[in-house]
C-alpha cells in the first residue's frame, strides 16, 4: 500500500537518465512530482511519460519538478528518453531501493503510483489509480495549476 499523505517523503540519491546524481534533498522548498511506472517503452508507460512531456512546460511554469522512476537502468532510460523526446529526468532505481521506500514494489517492477511531494518534504497527494493517457493533466487540474 502506498505511503500516506502527510508522511515525510523518503530521502533518496540515485542516478538519472544521463548518469547525474539526483537527491531529493536538493529539491527542498519545491514541489516534486515523483511518478513510478513499471517499464520503459511499454504502451501504458509510454502514454504516461508522453503526457508529462506534453505538459512539461506547464509544470515548469509553476516551478514543479517532474521525475519518472522505474527499475530500468540508465541505458534503457536513455533509449526511452531519446525515442520520445522526454524533457525530464528518469531515475534509475535498479536496486529497487526507492521503489521499496515508497512502498510501490510490484515484485521486480515499480507499481504505477504518483506522489506529489510538497516543499516541506511531506507527501501532499498520492495517486494510486492512474489513467495513463490523462494523468499529467489530471494532476495539473487537481493542483489548480
C-alpha positions as CSV (number, residue, x, y, z in Angstrom):
1,X,0.0,0.0,0.0
2,X,1.5,3.4,-1.0
3,X,2.7,5.9,1.7
4,X,0.1,8.2,3.2
5,X,-0.5,11.9,2.7
6,X,1.4,13.8,5.4
7,X,4.2,11.2,5.6
8,X,7.8,12.6,5.2
9,X,8.9,11.6,1.7
10,X,11.8,9.1,2.0
11,X,15.1,10.6,1.0
12,X,17.0,9.1,-1.9
13,X,20.1,9.6,-4.0
14,X,20.2,7.9,-7.4
15,X,21.5,8.2,-11.0
16,X,19.2,9.7,-13.6
17,X,18.9,9.2,-17.4
18,X,22.3,10.8,-18.1
19,X,24.2,9.4,-15.1
20,X,23.8,12.6,-13.0
21,X,23.3,12.1,-9.3
22,X,19.9,13.2,-8.1
23,X,19.0,13.6,-4.4
24,X,15.5,14.5,-3.2
25,X,17.1,16.8,-0.6
26,X,18.3,19.1,-3.4
27,X,14.7,20.0,-4.1
28,X,13.7,21.1,-0.6
29,X,11.3,24.0,-0.8
30,X,10.0,22.9,-4.2
31,X,7.1,20.7,-5.3
32,X,8.2,17.4,-6.8
33,X,6.1,15.0,-8.9
34,X,7.6,11.6,-8.4
35,X,5.8,9.2,-10.7
36,X,6.6,5.5,-10.6
37,X,6.0,3.3,-13.6
38,X,6.6,-0.4,-14.4
39,X,8.8,-0.4,-17.5
40,X,10.3,1.8,-20.2
41,X,8.8,1.8,-23.7
42,X,5.7,-0.2,-22.9
43,X,2.3,1.1,-24.0
44,X,0.9,2.5,-20.7
45,X,4.2,3.8,-19.5
46,X,4.8,5.5,-22.8
47,X,1.4,7.2,-22.7
48,X,2.0,8.4,-19.2
49,X,5.6,9.7,-20.0
50,X,4.4,11.4,-23.1
51,X,1.6,13.1,-21.2
52,X,4.2,14.6,-18.8
53,X,6.3,15.5,-21.8
54,X,3.4,17.3,-23.5
55,X,2.5,19.3,-20.4
56,X,6.1,19.7,-19.0
57,X,6.1,23.5,-19.7
58,X,3.0,23.9,-17.5
59,X,4.8,22.1,-14.7
60,X,8.0,24.2,-15.2
61,X,6.0,27.4,-15.3
62,X,4.8,26.6,-11.8
63,X,8.3,25.6,-10.5
64,X,7.3,21.9,-10.2
65,X,9.9,19.3,-10.8
66,X,8.9,16.0,-12.5
67,X,10.8,12.7,-12.1
68,X,9.8,9.4,-13.6
69,X,11.0,6.3,-11.6
70,X,11.3,2.7,-12.7
71,X,13.7,-0.1,-12.0
72,X,15.1,0.1,-15.5
73,X,18.8,1.0,-15.9
74,X,20.3,4.2,-17.3
75,X,20.8,2.8,-20.8
76,X,17.1,1.8,-21.0
77,X,16.1,5.3,-19.7
78,X,18.4,6.9,-22.3
79,X,16.7,5.0,-25.2
80,X,13.2,5.7,-23.9
81,X,14.0,9.4,-23.4
82,X,15.5,9.8,-26.9
83,X,12.8,7.8,-28.6
84,X,10.0,10.0,-27.1
85,X,11.9,13.3,-26.5
86,X,11.3,13.3,-22.8
87,X,12.4,16.6,-21.3
88,X,12.5,15.5,-17.7
89,X,14.9,13.0,-15.9
90,X,14.0,9.4,-15.4
91,X,15.5,7.9,-12.2
92,X,17.3,4.5,-12.5
93,X,16.1,2.6,-9.4
94,X,18.0,-0.5,-10.5
95,X,18.2,-2.0,-7.0
96,X,14.6,-1.1,-6.2
97,X,15.6,1.0,-3.1
98,X,13.3,3.9,-4.0
99,X,10.5,1.6,-5.1
100,X,10.6,-0.2,-1.8
101,X,11.0,3.0,0.3
102,X,7.8,4.4,-1.3
103,X,6.1,1.1,-0.9
104,X,5.3,0.6,-4.6
105,X,7.2,-2.7,-5.2
106,X,5.3,-4.9,-7.5
107,X,7.8,-7.8,-7.3
108,X,10.6,-6.8,-9.6
109,X,9.0,-3.7,-11.0
110,X,7.5,-0.4,-9.7
111,X,3.8,-0.2,-9.4
112,X,2.1,2.8,-11.2
113,X,1.8,5.3,-8.4
114,X,2.5,9.0,-8.3
115,X,3.4,11.1,-5.3
116,X,3.2,14.9,-5.1
117,X,5.9,16.0,-2.6
118,X,5.4,19.5,-1.1
119,X,8.2,22.0,-0.5
120,X,8.1,20.9,3.2
121,X,9.3,17.4,2.2
122,X,5.9,15.8,3.0
123,X,3.7,13.8,0.7
124,X,0.9,16.1,-0.3
125,X,-1.0,13.8,-2.7
126,X,-0.9,10.2,-3.7
127,X,-2.3,8.9,-7.0
128,X,-2.6,5.1,-6.7
129,X,-5.1,4.9,-9.6
130,X,-3.7,6.4,-12.8
131,X,-5.3,6.9,-16.2
132,X,-2.1,6.9,-18.3
133,X,-3.4,9.0,-21.1
134,X,-4.6,11.8,-18.9
135,X,-2.6,11.6,-15.7
136,X,-0.4,14.6,-16.3
137,X,-3.4,16.9,-17.0
138,X,-5.4,15.3,-14.1
139,X,-2.6,16.3,-11.7
140,X,-2.4,19.8,-13.1
141,X,-6.2,20.2,-12.8
142,X,-6.2,19.0,-9.2
143,X,-3.3,21.2,-8.2
144,X,-5.2,24.1,-9.8
145,X,-2.0,24.9,-11.7
